């Protein structure tokens, strides 16, 4: 290549020189964007696929927590039903009145640490009846969630989060979004390996159907790309069922049986035929100031993670960047979602489902209607308990295999914002590398310490104070996102740096009226923008 080795970079590129890929405001090659729904039969199948994907988290969290609280299979089935029902309502609220993005709002792993802390607090250890203990613990979790939800409601609807979001740049969202996806690595292959003869085939078949088959069969290539999850799950689920019926696990260790068998979840027998979850179904919530403060900190961590998830959902739906006021509105409605979770008693709070964000990328369908249909499935199957329990009994390793693909897509979605930044700048390199490295390293220390000693590095007599410090530092996305945000907004910001950060690309999205595409993607339905104008 002629003229190489110089450092000026000012000369115009020659005609025969390779050109860089031009940055794109909206992600190209998406089959259906937010406002363009697929035909109804396809939309219903895609909606069902979103329902299948969010089931993993919906089942795994109560399965881990309910037995520790003293509940049996019946309580577990009711909690899963409640979590599904609330996820359906919250998804509808978010797609209609929140950000209006095709984001599924489901149960969140972020809240698990604070919930376990309430379970292990010993406040109800004198209760001899396990079901009574379960209900008392549940009411304590509900109280903490109800109080904690006020944080997101206030930050969102007051517009305070809008002011925070205005200082985001493409550079500062890269570590945040990347680790929203990559930071969940411990839920990927370790889950697959719990039953490798089921998990690994699921992973291989999913990748083969979604990535290779569309290039082999050109006539129906969209079918394989869009419905790969349904094909792969059905094939491996039948195979797992045949192994179970054939007696492959009859003499296996109890742990292997729990992970591999298709009849071990205990949900189908315990679930009622028809049951509508309702608020305060476990009794009146109980409140504890310390637990409420700890849960509030957890809610703030979930808020930061969801900010990254909302931005990547907008990207995968081929929308423009979220104006800060729309992001703030979405956060307010997510707070309402956590309040509803607290009222119904779902054992965990709500946030944007990362795996469903990844599914948008796999299917290349970012339609809002598809996600609203999936919310309909959530509500429908939560009321018809037995039918919902059939799908909820999919073995965990199959779900973990799906996570390997979806979390990877979300992480890569974060990296894609580097197209707006100057990667030849040492400032960019430092902020990027330092925040991602510490975003992985600090939580690793906190998690390792907790695994060995049974408590976090901050260990005082005030349990709630420990949680306030330990929980945020266990979240990869929170640590990396906050660090990148702080460094990007404090490290020498002269006029030339603005371009390095990619800030000039987002200038037109600083306000709702700055770009007329914002109206198309984010304006409220039923002419509500007249009464609730976005700024």
Beta strands, then each sheet from edge to edge (+ up, - down):
strand 1: 105-107
strand 2: 350-352
sheet 1: 1+ 2-
end
